[in-house]
Amino acid sequence: MKKSINKLLIKHQQLIHTEDISVVSHVQREDNEWILNTLMLENIDVPFKYKRKTMYKSLQKQKVNITYYPSTETIAGFDIEIMNIVRIKVT
């Protein structure tokens, strides 16, 4: 793992880093001025989300390294677990 990622993980203890995980699904949709990206990863049933200012190439079937933290989102009165991505890199 790179030195900068280690520093980030030490500084923010709630962050989790995963390497070389396959993207099963990648959906991009507009959310006001942002593009909301939602990823589903291999063997994980929780959506991973991040925002960008512009559309991005599809990450479907790509291997990625991600740094993220767990969170919850309330939809229709139900709390749903999600993962918010802080860093993502195609490997």
N, C-alpha and C positions, 0 to 999 in steps of 0.2 A: 504494500500500500504506500502511496506517496506521502511525503512529509506534510504537505498542506492539508490533506485529508485527515491525517492523524491529529494535527493541531486543531482542526475543526471539531473532530470527535471528542477530544479532550476538553475543549472549551465549552461545548454544548453536549452534555451527557445524555440527553434524550435522543440524539441523532443515532441512526443505524446506517451502516454502509454495507452494500451487497455488490459483489462483482460477478460478471459473466452470467447474467440471468437473461433468459429469452423473453422477448415481448410477444405475447399471443395476440393482443388486440391494441390498436392505437386509434383513438377517435379525437378529432379536433373540432371545436365549435366556438363560435363567437360568444363572448360574454362582455358586453359593453365595448370598451376599447381594447380588450384583451382577447387572446385565443386561449381557451381552456383546453388543455390536453389531458386525456384520461388513458392510462395504460392498464392493461391486465397482463400479469406476468405468469410464466409457467409455474404450475402447481401452487398458486396463491389465489385465494378467493376474494381478496380485498382490492378495490381499485386504488391506483396510484395517480395522483393529480399534480399538475403544475401549470403555470401560466406563462405565456410569451406574448410579446407585442405583435409578432408576425406568425404566419403559418410556417410549419416546419415539414421537412420531408417525413414520410411515414416511417415509423420505427418498427412496424410489424415484421416479425421474423428476424429481427436484429438481436444481437447480444449487447447488453448495456451494463454499465456500472452506475449505481445510483446511491445517493445519500439522501435519507428521508427521515421523517418523524411521524409517529402515529397520531391520529386525531379522530374526531367524530364530527359528523354532519347530520343535522336534523332534516329529514325529508318526509313530508306528510305526517308529521308527528312522531316519526320513528328515528331513533338514533342509529346511524350507520357508521361503522368503522371505515376510515379511509387512511391513506398514507400520503402526506404532502412531501413532494420531492423538492429538495434544496439544490442538488446537483445531479446532472445526468450526462453520461458520456457514452457514445457508441464505441464498442471495443472492436 
